[in-house]
Amino acid sequence: MKRIEGKGLGRMLRTVAMIGGLWGASSGAALAQDGFSFQFSTFSQAVAESVGENDGLAAFYRDRDFAPLWTGGSAEDRARRVALFEAISMADDHGLPVERYNLDRLRARMAQASNGRERGLLELEIANTYLRFAHDLQSGIIDEPSRIDSGIKRVLPRRDDAELLARVAEGDPRAAFRSLIPSSPEYTRLLRAKLMIEHKIAHGGWGQVVPAGKLEPGQSGGAVIALRDRLTAKGYLKPHLGTTYDARVTEAVRSFQIDHNLEADGVAGASTMRAINTAPEERLKSIIVAMERERWLNLPEGRGKRHVLVNLVDYHAQIIDDDKLTFETKSVIGHQAHDRRTPEFSDVMEHMVINPYWFVPRSIIVKEYLPLLRANPGAVSHLQIIDSRGRVVGRGGFSQYSARSFPYSMRQPPGPRNALGSVKFMFPNKYNIYLHDTPSQHLFAREVRTFSHGCIRLDDPHDFAYALLAKQEDRPEQYFQRILKSGANTKVMLDEPVPVHLIYRTAFTQAKGHMNYRDDIYNRDAKIWQALANAGVALRTGRS
């Protein structure tokens, strides 16, 4: 009889209590302790000992009477093992580290397992390897993105372990593994782009870097030839032997600039040349990071039949209906200063406010406005100072207050100079982030649009409102304008709340066309890549 002492005994008894005495007298070796006697096979005993604190894993094996899923001798068990090893061997295609799953160790243990106990321990090791791989592929390698950068507010959409195990137990195991792959069109296109750029790197990359700081139409010579060849390798030019910066090269440069959020003037200036000369290995890193980020958005409920998508570093806000872009406008996001960066998260837009008040964030009050009021009580006269009961108070005596003791709030009434413009779009969240209009329209002409305190300003907020209201108003423009012209501060509820996803993608695809790349303005992707590299992700760049 095998005695289990200490923590092993406690864990075993908890497991036995949980499964409610499913093992019968025919199960094999006996366990006796404190007057309790249960019979179970050495395989079942090893599995019960190994489930630990994983409730999903324990529930799955309990519900199947601790029958093996991976280590049995049936054709189904063999098919599961083969499918698992096949899937993990291709993990690198998805930017996952094959070494993380230690297939060599599993193979060795499978060859060595010679009794029920060893098979039981092997069963749980394979199950845990599968679960780790499934979670990595389905919802990301990085467990807590906020620990990498505080501006990433995402909670990974982890599935239940019992559900994942049941999926592979109940049908074609290869189909079960395919179902783990995020199904978004973007993930599929990123995967294709990753494989293509790896192939390009293995066969010489994009060729010689262009040895010039600037080139423009009409020039010729060796640097122009290098530019021609590099654009050809990237797919922006058809192969030709011209040596002049002609109309073909100009148009290729212009297309490249559009795909990289650069001024599309057809001139290869300093910023364009830096992007053209960026190594393919750096672009590959961006794609792998984008795939990891896409897994973080692989939500069980989906992103919403209709949803708002804001790629912060692309400086655009979009409305997506049934996976198709139906509206797009330029955006301005938070400044690069640490306390002004726009966070990444998802929430649900519930309403818009037409003719909004701007309630000044406390951080802006104490850092920017209180020092002005101490020096001059009449400063920032466009703002109202209000007490805790919402009453406007007179100006004076501000010199007695510190940043901590200042007892008032501040707001700007609706009007043409209001910092929020004529409308704001609310998806209530603890970060106090929302989309809104702005009187500073000149900022939308800039390439890099990082000027806000964190909220997202829209270039065409009225059209954005019309698109949202079209689902519930027959004449959305007239409806909106009537409220706007009244000047009254008015909340308009959305009959169908709309999910909002604030994302950060320095690499993203188009349904048709080239990869798009953006600058890592908050340095978040660099941190993510380092975390992935620490987890074992490496570039597959070997030349053949």
SEMIKOL-349092 format. One record per residue (C-alpha): residue number from 0; residue in three letters; x, y, z. Coordinates in Angstrom, 3 decimals. Example, Ala and Ser with C-alpha at 12.3 -4.5 7.8 and 13.67 -1.06 7.14 Angstrom:
# SEMIKOL-349092
REC  num  residuo      east     north        up
REC    0      Ala    12.300    -4.500     7.800
REC    1      Ser    13.670    -1.060     7.140
This chain:
# SEMIKOL-349092
REC  num  residuo      east     north        up
REC    0      Met     0.000     0.000     0.000
REC    1      Lys     1.315     3.457    -0.908
REC    2      Arg     1.204     6.097     1.824
REC    3      Ile     1.130     9.783     0.862
REC    4      Glu     2.484    12.212     3.411
REC    5      Gly     2.328    15.968     4.013
REC    6      Lys     1.178    18.234     1.211
REC    7      Gly     0.779    15.297    -1.150
REC    8      Leu    -1.763    13.731     1.206
REC    9      Gly    -3.710    16.983     1.610
REC   10      Arg    -3.892    17.520    -2.129
REC   11      Met    -4.905    13.909    -2.708
REC   12      Leu    -7.676    14.046    -0.123
REC   13      Arg    -9.011    17.283    -1.598
REC   14      Thr    -9.074    15.668    -5.025
REC   15      Val   -10.744    12.521    -3.708
REC   16      Ala   -13.365    14.588    -1.895
REC   17      Met   -13.994    16.585    -5.059
REC   18      Ile   -14.547    13.598    -7.302
REC   19      Gly   -17.005    12.119    -4.812
REC   20      Gly   -15.557     8.580    -4.571
REC   21      Leu   -15.720     7.719    -8.264
REC   22      Trp   -13.068     5.023    -7.930
REC   23      Gly   -14.407     1.538    -7.193
REC   24      Ala   -13.007    -1.629    -5.650
REC   25      Ser   -11.691    -2.834    -8.984
REC   26      Ser    -9.422     0.141    -9.541
REC   27      Gly    -6.205    -1.316    -8.226
REC   28      Ala    -3.922    -0.154    -5.414
REC   29      Ala    -5.579     1.044    -2.229
REC   30      Leu    -5.139     4.307    -0.396
REC   31      Ala    -6.032     4.318     3.306
REC   32      Gln    -5.733     7.234     5.673
REC   33      Asp    -7.694     8.340     8.757
REC   34      Gly   -10.255     5.578     8.296
REC   35      Phe   -10.972     6.384     4.637
REC   36      Ser   -10.224     3.693     2.084
REC   37      Phe   -10.403     4.155    -1.681
REC   38      Gln    -9.270     1.878    -4.462
REC   39      Phe    -7.701     3.269    -7.582
REC   40      Ser    -5.189     2.360   -10.262
REC   41      Thr    -1.679     3.701   -10.122
REC   42      Phe    -2.479     5.654   -13.308
REC   43      Ser    -5.500     7.354   -11.738
REC   44      Gln    -3.623     8.003    -8.543
REC   45      Ala    -0.780     9.712   -10.441
REC   46      Val    -3.235    11.854   -12.396
REC   47      Ala    -5.081    12.831    -9.195
REC   48      Glu    -1.817    13.785    -7.514
REC   49      Ser    -0.708    15.917   -10.470
REC   50      Val    -3.757    18.090   -11.163
REC   51      Gly    -2.692    20.454    -8.385
REC   52      Glu    -4.810    23.566    -8.009
REC   53      Asn    -6.025    23.586   -11.623
REC   54      Asp    -9.791    23.247   -11.196
REC   55      Gly   -10.481    23.002   -14.917
REC   56      Leu    -7.977    20.208   -15.395
REC   57      Ala    -9.316    18.333   -12.363
REC   58      Ala   -12.915    18.753   -13.504
REC   59      Phe   -12.123    17.437   -16.963
REC   60      Tyr   -10.469    14.250   -15.714
REC   61      Arg   -13.105    13.770   -13.031
REC   62      Asp   -15.879    13.898   -15.630
REC   63      Arg   -14.182    11.188   -17.710
REC   64      Asp   -13.505     8.957   -14.672
REC   65      Phe    -9.800     9.677   -15.065
REC   66      Ala    -9.603     7.832   -18.364
REC   67      Pro    -6.525     8.819   -20.396
REC   68      Leu    -6.832    11.377   -23.195
REC   69      Trp    -3.275    11.294   -24.533
REC   70      Thr    -1.518     8.165   -23.276
REC   71      Gly    -4.033     5.428   -24.047
REC   72      Gly    -3.540     2.800   -26.718
REC   73      Ser    -6.607     3.579   -28.813
REC   74      Ala    -6.484     4.975   -32.324
REC   75      Glu    -8.126     8.155   -31.020
REC   76      Asp    -5.418     8.667   -28.390
REC   77      Arg    -2.692     8.121   -30.973
REC   78      Ala    -4.371    10.625   -33.308
REC   79      Arg    -4.421    13.222   -30.530
REC   80      Arg    -0.725    12.728   -29.814
REC   81      Val     0.190    13.012   -33.477
REC   82      Ala    -1.969    16.120   -33.930
REC   83      Leu    -0.457    17.763   -30.833
REC   84      Phe     3.112    17.166   -31.952
REC   85      Glu     2.304    18.357   -35.461
REC   86      Ala     0.699    21.549   -34.181
REC   87      Ile     3.502    22.388   -31.761
REC   88      Ser     6.159    21.702   -34.392
REC   89      Met     4.564    24.529   -36.422
REC   90      Ala     4.358    26.946   -33.477
REC   91      Asp     7.149    29.062   -34.945
REC   92      Asp     4.893    29.943   -37.886
REC   93      His     2.746    31.816   -35.368
REC   94      Gly     5.658    33.524   -33.659
REC   95      Leu     5.564    31.098   -30.718
REC   96      Pro     8.718    29.488   -29.278
REC   97      Val     8.730    25.754   -30.019
REC   98      Glu    11.286    25.175   -27.248
REC   99      Arg     8.756    26.445   -24.704
REC  100      Tyr     6.769    23.216   -25.116
REC  101      Asn     9.780    20.851   -24.799
REC  102      Leu     8.748    18.199   -27.313
REC  103      Asp    12.043    16.323   -26.928
REC  104      Arg    11.341    15.819   -23.223
REC  105      Leu     7.844    14.561   -23.983
REC  106      Arg     9.135    12.118   -26.589
REC  107      Ala    11.733    10.788   -24.172
REC  108      Arg     9.191    10.325   -21.377
REC  109      Met     6.766     8.609   -23.768
REC  110      Ala     9.490     6.145   -24.690
REC  111      Gln    10.372     5.520   -21.041
REC  112      Ala     6.936     5.266   -19.376
REC  113      Ser     6.644     1.627   -18.385
REC  114      Asn     3.983     1.463   -15.664
REC  115      Gly     0.682     2.982   -14.660
REC  116      Arg     2.141     5.664   -12.433
REC  117      Glu     4.624     6.870   -15.040
REC  118      Arg     1.837     6.941   -17.648
REC  119      Gly    -0.360     8.968   -15.275
REC  120      Leu     2.350    11.555   -14.696
REC  121      Leu     3.033    11.648   -18.441
REC  122      Glu    -0.681    12.106   -19.119
REC  123      Leu    -0.753    15.283   -17.028
REC  124      Glu     2.495    16.589   -18.498
REC  125      Ile     1.092    16.246   -22.000
REC  126      Ala    -2.210    17.817   -20.920
REC  127      Asn    -0.408    20.798   -19.390
REC  128      Thr     1.787    21.168   -22.461
REC  129      Tyr    -1.318    21.214   -24.636
REC  130      Leu    -2.989    23.796   -22.403
REC  131      Arg     0.047    26.041   -22.431
REC  132      Phe     0.267    25.847   -26.208
REC  133      Ala    -3.493    26.372   -26.599
REC  134      His    -3.490    29.475   -24.393
REC  135      Asp    -0.402    30.893   -26.123
REC  136      Leu    -1.844    30.404   -29.595
REC  137      Gln    -5.370    31.476   -28.765
REC  138      Ser    -4.854    34.463   -26.474
REC  139      Gly    -1.161    35.299   -26.212
REC  140      Ile     2.147    34.362   -24.636
REC  141      Ile     2.399    37.366   -22.336
REC  142      Asp     0.268    36.808   -19.243
REC  143      Glu    -0.028    40.379   -17.969
REC  144      Pro     0.629    43.031   -20.636
REC  145      Ser     0.205    45.835   -18.077
REC  146      Arg     3.381    44.665   -16.348
REC  147      Ile     5.279    45.401   -19.542
REC  148      Asp     3.757    48.855   -19.999
REC  149      Ser     1.226    50.485   -17.693
REC  150      Gly    -0.606    51.940   -20.689
REC  151      Ile    -1.657    48.465   -21.865
REC  152      Lys    -4.842    47.800   -19.912
REC  153      Arg    -5.821    44.499   -21.501
REC  154      Val    -6.848    41.329   -19.693
REC  155      Leu    -6.145    38.295   -21.832
REC  156      Pro    -9.226    36.356   -23.003
REC  157      Arg    -8.162    33.014   -21.529
REC  158      Arg   -10.523    30.082   -22.135
REC  159      Asp   -11.406    27.530   -19.490
REC  160      Asp    -9.005    24.589   -19.352
REC  161      Ala   -11.802    22.024   -19.199
REC  162      Glu   -13.332    23.570   -22.324
REC  163      Leu   -10.020    23.390   -24.186
REC  164      Leu    -9.496    19.764   -23.221
REC  165      Ala   -13.050    18.837   -24.142
REC  166      Arg   -12.551    20.393   -27.559
REC  167      Val    -9.699    18.040   -28.408
REC  168      Ala   -11.454    15.050   -26.808
REC  169      Glu   -14.726    15.327   -28.676
REC  170      Gly   -13.838    15.450   -32.335
REC  171      Asp   -11.155    15.547   -34.995
REC  172      Pro    -8.025    16.623   -33.087
REC  173      Arg    -6.535    18.407   -36.096
REC  174      Ala    -9.721    20.453   -36.431
REC  175      Ala    -9.539    21.199   -32.706
REC  176      Phe    -6.025    22.561   -33.084
REC  177      Arg    -7.008    24.637   -36.104
REC  178      Ser    -9.845    26.132   -34.057
REC  179      Leu    -7.313    27.557   -31.603
REC  180      Ile    -5.890    29.902   -34.234
REC  181      Pro    -7.446    33.390   -34.034
REC  182      Ser   -10.020    33.618   -36.798
REC  183      Ser    -9.819    37.337   -37.516
REC  184      Pro    -8.944    38.272   -41.110
REC  185      Glu    -6.159    40.465   -39.730
REC  186      Tyr    -4.456    37.549   -37.975
REC  187      Thr    -4.633    35.452   -41.142
REC  188      Arg    -3.070    38.236   -43.201
REC  189      Leu    -0.373    38.884   -40.580
REC  190      Leu     0.516    35.186   -40.574
REC  191      Arg     0.847    35.257   -44.359
REC  192      Ala     2.958    38.431   -44.190
REC  193      Lys     5.244    36.837   -41.582
REC  194      Leu     5.893    33.794   -43.750
REC  195      Met     6.497    35.953   -46.814
REC  196      Ile     8.994    38.270   -45.133
REC  197      Glu    10.816    35.281   -43.618
REC  198      His    11.122    33.811   -47.104
REC  199      Lys    12.395    37.157   -48.393
REC  200      Ile    15.007    37.380   -45.607
REC  201      Ala    16.155    33.810   -46.261
REC  202      His    16.803    34.771   -49.895
REC  203      Gly    18.717    37.978   -49.390
REC  204      Gly    16.188    40.379   -47.926
REC  205      Trp    15.444    43.630   -49.752
REC  206      Gly    18.938    44.099   -51.071
REC  207      Gln    21.384    46.945   -50.617
REC  208      Val    20.329    49.874   -48.442
REC  209      Val    20.035    53.133   -50.329
REC  210      Pro    23.264    55.137   -49.774
REC  211      Ala    21.654    58.580   -49.716
REC  212      Gly    19.924    60.872   -47.245
REC  213      Lys    17.522    62.213   -49.867
REC  214      Leu    16.604    61.504   -53.479
REC  215      Glu    14.072    63.218   -55.698
REC  216      Pro    12.592    62.961   -59.195
REC  217      Gly    15.006    63.632   -62.032
REC  218      Gln    18.116    62.297   -60.299
REC  219      Ser    20.085    59.295   -61.543
REC  220      Gly    23.053    57.210   -60.531
REC  221      Gly    23.951    54.403   -58.159
REC  222      Ala    21.786    55.566   -55.261
REC  223      Val    18.736    55.765   -57.538
REC  224      Ile    19.459    52.239   -58.763
REC  225      Ala    19.622    51.035   -55.143
REC  226      Leu    16.307    52.807   -54.458
REC  227      Arg    14.764    51.212   -57.562
REC  228      Asp    15.963    47.747   -56.549
REC  229      Arg    14.801    48.090   -52.946
REC  230      Leu    11.330    49.266   -53.989
REC  231      Thr    11.187    46.376   -56.473
REC  232      Ala    12.102    43.870   -53.760
REC  233      Lys     9.357    45.318   -51.545
REC  234      Gly     6.792    44.911   -54.334
REC  235      Tyr     6.255    48.584   -55.139
REC  236      Leu     7.900    48.485   -58.579
REC  237      Lys     7.881    46.073   -61.470
REC  238      Pro    11.434    44.994   -62.393
REC  239      His    13.084    47.280   -64.943
REC  240      Leu    16.571    48.508   -65.833
REC  241      Gly    15.988    52.262   -65.644
REC  242      Thr    18.619    54.311   -63.805
REC  243      Thr    16.644    57.537   -63.414
REC  244      Tyr    14.233    58.664   -60.692
REC  245      Asp    11.397    58.727   -63.232
REC  246      Ala     7.595    58.685   -63.011
REC  247      Arg     7.587    54.972   -62.174
REC  248      Val     9.908    55.442   -59.218
REC  249      Thr     8.022    58.558   -58.112
REC  250      Glu     4.719    56.682   -58.029
REC  251      Ala     6.300    53.759   -56.186
REC  252      Val     7.726    56.124   -53.569
REC  253      Arg     4.325    57.776   -53.193
REC  254      Ser     2.621    54.420   -52.623
REC  255      Phe     5.295    53.468   -50.111
REC  256      Gln     4.779    56.754   -48.261
REC  257      Ile     1.026    56.167   -47.995
REC  258      Asp     1.645    52.736   -46.482
REC  259      His     3.988    54.270   -43.903
REC  260      Asn     1.932    57.346   -42.946
REC  261      Leu     4.403    59.738   -44.594
REC  262      Glu     3.696    62.799   -46.688
REC  263      Ala     2.872    61.309   -50.100
REC  264      Asp     4.853    63.736   -52.257
REC  265      Gly     6.907    61.162   -54.189
REC  266      Val    10.171    62.594   -52.857
REC  267      Ala    12.415    60.231   -50.894
REC  268      Gly    13.292    62.640   -48.095
REC  269      Ala    14.898    61.837   -44.764
REC  270      Ser    11.870    60.179   -43.089
REC  271      Thr    10.995    58.235   -46.241
REC  272      Met    14.575    57.092   -46.674
REC  273      Arg    14.723    55.889   -43.052
REC  274      Ala    11.594    53.804   -43.638
REC  275      Ile    12.883    52.427   -46.949
REC  276      Asn    16.183    51.423   -45.354
REC  277      Thr    14.633    49.785   -42.296
REC  278      Ala    15.867    46.200   -42.177
REC  279      Pro    13.360    43.421   -42.929
REC  280      Glu    14.286    41.821   -39.597
REC  281      Glu    12.928    44.901   -37.804
REC  282      Arg     9.700    44.699   -39.779
REC  283      Leu     9.457    41.001   -38.924
REC  284      Lys     9.634    41.874   -35.226
REC  285      Ser     6.753    44.329   -35.698
REC  286      Ile     4.658    41.659   -37.409
REC  287      Ile     5.285    39.106   -34.658
REC  288      Val     4.333    41.687   -32.023
REC  289      Ala     1.186    42.515   -34.003
REC  290      Met     0.248    38.815   -34.041
REC  291      Glu     0.647    38.663   -30.260
REC  292      Arg    -1.507    41.772   -29.904
REC  293      Glu    -4.120    40.244   -32.221
REC  294      Arg    -4.325    37.238   -29.911
REC  295      Trp    -5.092    39.597   -27.012
REC  296      Leu    -8.203    40.689   -28.948
REC  297      Asn    -9.334    37.147   -29.754
REC  298      Leu   -12.422    37.599   -27.585
REC  299      Pro   -14.852    34.680   -27.106
REC  300      Glu   -17.763    37.033   -27.820
REC  301      Gly   -16.011    38.623   -30.787
REC  302      Arg   -15.288    42.305   -31.268
REC  303      Gly   -18.859    43.203   -32.084
REC  304      Lys   -20.895    42.998   -35.277
REC  305      Arg   -20.494    46.780   -35.283
REC  306      His   -17.553    48.244   -33.405
REC  307      Val   -15.275    51.251   -33.272
REC  308      Leu   -11.589    50.576   -33.842
REC  309      Val    -8.910    53.163   -33.071
REC  310      Asn    -5.344    52.253   -33.981
REC  311      Leu    -3.541    54.837   -31.884
REC  312      Val    -0.324    54.924   -33.905
REC  313      Asp    -2.216    55.111   -37.208
REC  314      Tyr    -4.064    58.243   -35.999
REC  315      His    -7.428    57.105   -37.353
REC  316      Ala   -10.761    56.062   -35.859
REC  317      Gln   -12.914    53.593   -37.783
REC  318      Ile   -16.399    52.139   -37.651
REC  319      Ile   -16.418    48.476   -38.649
REC  320      Asp   -19.637    46.718   -39.679
REC  321      Asp   -19.541    42.962   -40.330
REC  322      Asp   -15.734    43.076   -40.691
REC  323      Lys   -15.946    45.865   -43.296
REC  324      Leu   -14.761    49.437   -42.891
REC  325      Thr   -17.796    51.734   -43.214
REC  326      Phe   -16.426    54.999   -41.788
REC  327      Glu   -12.994    56.457   -41.077
REC  328      Thr   -11.677    59.767   -39.803
REC  329      Lys    -8.325    61.128   -38.667
REC  330      Ser    -7.566    61.270   -34.964
REC  331      Val    -5.269    62.990   -32.487
REC  332      Ile    -4.049    60.966   -29.501
REC  333      Gly    -2.180    61.528   -26.247
REC  334      His     1.214    63.181   -26.148
REC  335      Gln     4.346    61.057   -25.680
REC  336      Ala     4.825    62.414   -22.137
REC  337      His     4.273    59.482   -19.792
REC  338      Asp     1.242    60.954   -18.010
REC  339      Arg    -0.504    61.934   -21.260
REC  340      Arg    -0.274    58.743   -23.295
REC  341      Thr    -3.547    57.194   -24.448
REC  342      Pro    -4.053    53.742   -22.879
REC  343      Glu    -5.093    50.611   -24.763
REC  344      Phe    -8.306    48.902   -23.698
REC  345      Ser   -11.778    47.889   -24.859
REC  346      Asp   -15.111    49.146   -23.573
REC  347      Val   -18.618    49.887   -24.825
REC  348      Met   -19.874    53.226   -26.145
REC  349      Glu   -23.248    53.956   -24.544
REC  350      His   -24.043    57.541   -25.502
REC  351      Met   -22.861    60.805   -26.990
REC  352      Val   -23.157    64.281   -25.512
REC  353      Ile   -23.972    67.136   -27.865
REC  354      Asn   -22.908    70.611   -26.692
REC  355      Pro   -20.789    69.107   -23.898
REC  356      Tyr   -19.253    70.706   -20.867
REC  357      Trp   -15.546    70.061   -20.526
REC  358      Phe   -14.860    68.938   -16.982
REC  359      Val   -11.182    69.597   -16.496
REC  360      Pro    -9.271    66.552   -15.198
REC  361      Arg    -7.896    66.993   -11.699
REC  362      Ser    -4.347    66.467   -12.929
REC  363      Ile    -4.647    69.397   -15.336
REC  364      Ile    -6.262    71.611   -12.676
REC  365      Val    -3.487    71.219   -10.124
REC  366      Lys    -0.551    71.041   -12.534
REC  367      Glu    -1.504    73.712   -15.053
REC  368      Tyr    -4.343    75.966   -13.874
REC  369      Leu    -3.908    76.306   -10.105
REC  370      Pro    -0.479    77.984   -10.446
REC  371      Leu    -2.066    80.502   -12.839
REC  372      Leu    -4.960    81.184   -10.463
REC  373      Arg    -2.626    81.739    -7.533
REC  374      Ala    -0.803    84.407    -9.522
REC  375      Asn    -3.960    85.904   -11.073
REC  376      Pro    -7.492    84.938    -9.896
REC  377      Gly    -8.847    86.154   -13.228
REC  378      Ala    -6.737    83.702   -15.241
REC  379      Val    -8.327    81.054   -17.473
REC  380      Ser   -11.537    83.071   -17.489
REC  381      His   -13.129    80.749   -20.032
REC  382      Leu   -13.459    78.146   -17.264
REC  383      Gln   -16.011    78.041   -14.460
REC  384      Ile   -14.861    77.126   -10.957
REC  385      Ile   -17.459    74.980    -9.206
REC  386      Asp   -17.878    73.563    -5.707
REC  387      Ser   -18.852    70.056    -4.658
REC  388      Arg   -22.557    70.899    -5.143
REC  389      Gly   -22.047    72.057    -8.722
REC  390      Arg   -22.356    75.782    -7.952
REC  391      Val   -20.154    78.336    -9.685
REC  392      Val   -17.986    80.112    -7.106
REC  393      Gly   -16.349    83.489    -7.201
REC  394      Arg   -12.701    83.950    -7.980
REC  395      Gly   -10.308    84.855    -5.215
REC  396      Gly    -8.339    83.468    -2.308
REC  397      Phe    -6.677    80.789    -4.381
REC  398      Ser    -3.233    81.478    -2.957
REC  399      Gln    -4.176    79.611     0.230
REC  400      Tyr    -4.591    76.289    -1.595
REC  401      Ser    -2.052    73.671    -2.498
REC  402      Ala    -2.470    71.023    -5.172
REC  403      Arg    -3.726    68.650    -2.484
REC  404      Ser    -6.099    71.039    -0.693
REC  405      Phe    -7.710    72.820    -3.673
REC  406      Pro   -11.427    72.023    -3.065
REC  407      Tyr   -12.951    72.974    -6.420
REC  408      Ser   -13.570    71.494    -9.820
REC  409      Met   -13.390    73.362   -13.122
REC  410      Arg   -15.446    73.139   -16.278
REC  411      Gln   -15.805    74.895   -19.593
REC  412      Pro   -19.394    75.595   -20.739
REC  413      Pro   -20.593    74.495   -24.185
REC  414      Gly   -19.636    76.792   -27.018
REC  415      Pro   -17.432    77.213   -30.071
REC  416      Arg   -14.248    77.448   -27.972
REC  417      Asn   -15.010    74.411   -25.815
REC  418      Ala   -12.025    72.057   -25.637
REC  419      Leu   -14.301    69.143   -26.566
REC  420      Gly   -15.862    70.992   -29.475
REC  421      Ser   -19.489    70.258   -30.204
REC  422      Val   -19.785    66.574   -29.273
REC  423      Lys   -18.156    63.824   -27.238
REC  424      Phe   -18.645    60.060   -27.475
REC  425      Met   -18.727    58.220   -24.171
REC  426      Phe   -17.707    54.678   -23.299
REC  427      Pro   -17.518    55.111   -19.508
REC  428      Asn   -14.210    53.828   -18.160
REC  429      Lys   -11.969    54.380   -15.157
REC  430      Tyr    -9.295    55.994   -17.334
REC  431      Asn   -11.582    58.921   -18.275
REC  432      Ile   -10.859    58.412   -21.976
REC  433      Tyr   -13.387    59.227   -24.696
REC  434      Leu   -13.631    60.424   -28.303
REC  435      His   -14.502    64.045   -29.005
REC  436      Asp   -14.539    67.020   -31.340
REC  437      Thr   -11.888    69.751   -31.087
REC  438      Pro   -11.555    73.386   -32.155
REC  439      Ser    -7.862    72.723   -32.996
REC  440      Gln    -8.526    71.444   -36.492
REC  441      His    -5.092    72.448   -37.812
REC  442      Leu    -3.500    69.552   -35.920
REC  443      Phe    -5.043    66.992   -38.284
REC  444      Ala    -2.693    68.145   -41.052
REC  445      Arg     0.321    66.802   -39.114
REC  446      Glu     1.843    63.376   -39.814
REC  447      Val     2.434    62.658   -36.112
REC  448      Arg    -0.672    63.636   -34.153
REC  449      Thr     0.194    63.309   -30.448
REC  450      Phe    -1.183    66.468   -28.857
REC  451      Ser    -3.933    65.531   -26.397
REC  452      His    -3.902    64.775   -22.672
REC  453      Gly    -4.981    61.212   -23.464
REC  454      Cys    -8.443    61.473   -25.014
REC  455      Ile    -8.927    60.953   -28.744
REC  456      Arg    -9.879    63.923   -30.908
REC  457      Leu   -11.721    63.327   -34.181
REC  458      Asp   -11.353    65.234   -37.432
REC  459      Asp   -14.938    64.594   -38.603
REC  460      Pro   -16.941    64.156   -35.388
REC  461      His   -20.273    65.182   -36.910
REC  462      Asp   -20.029    62.571   -39.672
REC  463      Phe   -18.961    60.065   -37.027
REC  464      Ala   -22.110    60.922   -35.055
REC  465      Tyr   -24.312    60.615   -38.140
REC  466      Ala   -22.891    57.141   -38.842
REC  467      Leu   -23.645    56.019   -35.272
REC  468      Leu   -27.127    57.549   -35.226
REC  469      Ala   -28.078    56.086   -38.608
REC  470      Lys   -28.952    52.843   -36.842
REC  471      Gln   -31.694    54.536   -34.819
REC  472      Glu   -32.690    57.761   -36.621
REC  473      Asp   -34.236    58.040   -40.086
REC  474      Arg   -32.609    61.441   -40.597
REC  475      Pro   -29.535    61.366   -38.372
REC  476      Glu   -27.957    64.559   -39.686
REC  477      Gln   -31.073    66.654   -39.150
REC  478      Tyr   -31.586    65.096   -35.715
REC  479      Phe   -28.033    65.896   -34.644
REC  480      Gln   -28.030    69.434   -36.051
REC  481      Arg   -31.314    70.313   -34.367
REC  482      Ile   -29.861    69.481   -30.951
REC  483      Leu   -26.566    71.171   -31.778
REC  484      Lys   -28.239    74.429   -32.799
REC  485      Ser   -30.277    74.488   -29.592
REC  486      Gly   -27.044    74.971   -27.627
REC  487      Ala   -28.407    72.737   -24.869
REC  488      Asn   -26.136    70.224   -23.198
REC  489      Thr   -27.845    66.979   -24.328
REC  490      Lys   -27.108    63.294   -23.739
REC  491      Val   -28.163    61.000   -26.600
REC  492      Met   -28.242    57.300   -25.751
REC  493      Leu   -27.334    54.713   -28.358
REC  494      Asp   -30.117    52.166   -28.762
REC  495      Glu   -27.455    49.543   -29.446
REC  496      Pro   -24.236    50.171   -27.491
REC  497      Val   -21.127    49.877   -29.652
REC  498      Pro   -17.901    48.135   -28.521
REC  499      Val   -14.826    50.355   -28.728
REC  500      His   -11.330    48.919   -29.102
REC  501      Leu    -8.322    51.183   -28.617
REC  502      Ile    -5.395    49.276   -30.121
REC  503      Tyr    -1.745    49.937   -30.897
REC  504      Arg    -0.392    48.365   -34.088
REC  505      Thr     2.901    49.400   -35.658
REC  506      Ala     2.337    46.699   -38.279
REC  507      Phe    -1.037    46.037   -39.848
REC  508      Thr    -2.433    44.757   -43.116
REC  509      Gln    -4.802    45.847   -45.818
REC  510      Ala    -7.363    43.509   -47.375
REC  511      Lys    -5.597    44.249   -50.655
REC  512      Gly    -2.185    45.814   -50.810
REC  513      His     1.083    45.963   -48.911
REC  514      Met     1.841    45.780   -45.224
REC  515      Asn     1.518    49.082   -43.372
REC  516      Tyr     4.035    50.151   -40.742
REC  517      Arg     3.940    52.934   -38.157
REC  518      Asp     6.401    54.378   -35.651
REC  519      Asp     6.443    52.965   -32.118
REC  520      Ile     5.704    56.372   -30.601
REC  521      Tyr     5.201    55.161   -27.012
REC  522      Asn     7.942    52.490   -27.230
REC  523      Arg     5.397    49.838   -26.287
REC  524      Asp     6.128    47.405   -29.101
REC  525      Ala     9.834    47.431   -28.287
REC  526      Lys     8.965    46.331   -24.748
REC  527      Ile     6.624    43.624   -26.013
REC  528      Trp     9.254    42.283   -28.397
REC  529      Gln    11.751    42.072   -25.541
REC  530      Ala     9.212    40.169   -23.420
REC  531      Leu     8.555    37.767   -26.303
REC  532      Ala    12.279    37.283   -26.831
REC  533      Asn    12.673    36.551   -23.109
REC  534      Ala     9.973    33.890   -23.517
REC  535      Gly    11.993    32.271   -26.304
REC  536      Val    10.594    33.875   -29.453
REC  537      Ala    13.335    34.279   -32.056
REC  538      Leu    13.463    35.530   -35.615
REC  539      Arg    13.465    32.786   -38.223
REC  540      Thr    15.907    34.400   -40.618
REC  541      Gly    18.232    31.624   -41.760
REC  542      Arg    19.273    31.996   -45.375
REC  543      Ser    18.959    29.159   -47.840
